[in-house]
Amino acid sequence: RENSSENILSSVNRRLLHAGRLMLAESTRLLDVYLFLFDDFLLITKIKRNKKKYGGSDASLLPVCPSLTPELQSFIREGGLCTVIDQPIPLDRLILKNVEPI
């Protein structure tokens, strides 16, 4: 939801533990996603590539969080976006299992 997505990351006590790319199997296709693991929830975002690249002095104007991975910082500078695709998953409701690669 657009109205609540603006405040997802607003907690000053929330810490980003890990972030990274993943291929998500969604029924008949694979989706390129970027996961953000915070100390209280997991956020799944869809990677969107923008054809317009930022360059020159424009790149210095982009607000990039220093705690993000260099890969994600570079992706954002190149005009990429991460759009939240589902509600954050609270860690107390998350179950992780190892699965064999396809």
PEVEN-V241593 format. One record per pair of residues at least 12 apart in sequence whose ideal C-beta (glycine too) atoms are under 10 Angstrom apart, sorted by the first residue. I is the first residue (numbers start at 0). J is the second residue. D is the distance in whole Angstrom. If there is no record, write none. Layout:
I_J_D, I_J_D
This chain:
0_83_9, 0_86_8, 1_83_10, 3_83_9, 3_86_9, 3_87_10, 4_42_10, 4_82_9, 4_83_5, 4_86_10, 4_87_10, 7_35_9, 7_37_9, 7_40_9, 7_42_7, 7_83_7, 7_86_9, 7_87_6, 8_35_9, 8_37_8, 8_42_8, 8_64_9, 8_87_10, 10_37_9, 10_38_10, 10_39_8, 12_38_8, 12_39_9, 13_37_5, 13_38_6, 13_39_6, 13_40_8, 14_36_10, 14_37_6, 14_38_5, 14_39_9, 14_66_9, 15_35_6, 15_36_7, 15_37_6, 15_38_8, 15_42_10, 15_64_8, 15_66_5, 15_67_8, 15_68_10, 16_35_9, 16_36_5, 16_37_6, 16_38_6, 16_39_10, 16_41_10, 16_90_10, 17_34_8, 17_35_8, 17_36_4, 17_37_9, 17_41_10, 17_68_9, 18_33_7, 18_34_7, 18_35_5, 18_36_7, 18_37_9, 18_42_9, 18_44_10, 18_66_9, 18_67_7, 18_68_6, 18_70_9, 18_71_6, 18_81_10, 19_32_10, 19_33_7, 19_34_6, 19_35_9, 19_36_8, 19_68_7, 19_70_8, 19_71_9, 20_32_7, 20_33_6, 20_34_8, 20_46_7, 20_68_9, 20_70_7, 20_71_9, 20_74_9, 21_33_7, 21_34_6, 21_43_8, 21_46_10, 22_101_10, 23_43_7, 23_45_9, 23_84_9, 24_101_8, 25_84_10, 29_101_10, 30_43_9, 30_45_7, 30_46_9, 30_84_8, 31_45_8, 31_46_5, 31_47_9, 31_48_9, 32_44_6, 32_45_6, 32_46_7, 32_81_9, 32_84_7, 32_85_10, 33_45_8, 33_46_5, 33_68_9, 33_70_9, 33_71_7, 33_74_8, 33_79_9, 33_81_5, 33_82_10, 34_81_10, 35_67_9, 35_71_9, 35_81_8, 35_83_9, 35_87_9, 36_88_10, 36_90_8, 36_93_10, 37_87_8, 37_90_8, 38_90_8, 39_87_9, 39_89_7, 39_90_6, 39_91_8, 40_86_9, 40_87_4, 40_88_6, 40_89_5, 40_90_6, 40_91_9, 40_92_9, 40_93_8, 41_85_10, 41_87_7, 41_88_5, 41_89_8, 41_90_7, 41_92_10, 41_93_6, 41_95_10, 42_81_9, 42_83_7, 42_84_9, 42_85_9, 42_86_9, 42_87_5, 42_88_8, 43_81_10, 43_83_7, 43_84_6, 43_85_6, 43_86_9, 43_87_8, 43_88_8, 44_80_9, 44_81_4, 44_82_6, 44_83_5, 44_84_6, 44_85_9, 45_80_9, 45_81_7, 45_82_5, 45_83_8, 45_84_5, 45_85_9, 46_71_10, 46_74_8, 46_79_7, 46_80_8, 46_81_6, 46_82_8, 47_78_9, 47_79_7, 47_80_4, 47_81_7, 47_82_6, 48_74_8, 48_77_8, 48_78_7, 48_79_5, 48_80_8, 49_74_10, 49_75_10, 49_77_8, 49_78_3, 49_79_6, 49_80_6, 50_78_7, 51_77_9, 51_78_5, 52_76_8, 52_77_5, 52_78_5, 52_79_9, 53_75_9, 53_76_6, 53_77_7, 53_78_6, 54_76_9, 54_77_9, 54_78_10, 57_76_9, 57_78_10, 58_75_10, 58_76_5, 58_77_9, 59_76_10, 61_75_6, 61_76_6, 61_78_9, 62_75_9, 63_75_6, 63_76_7
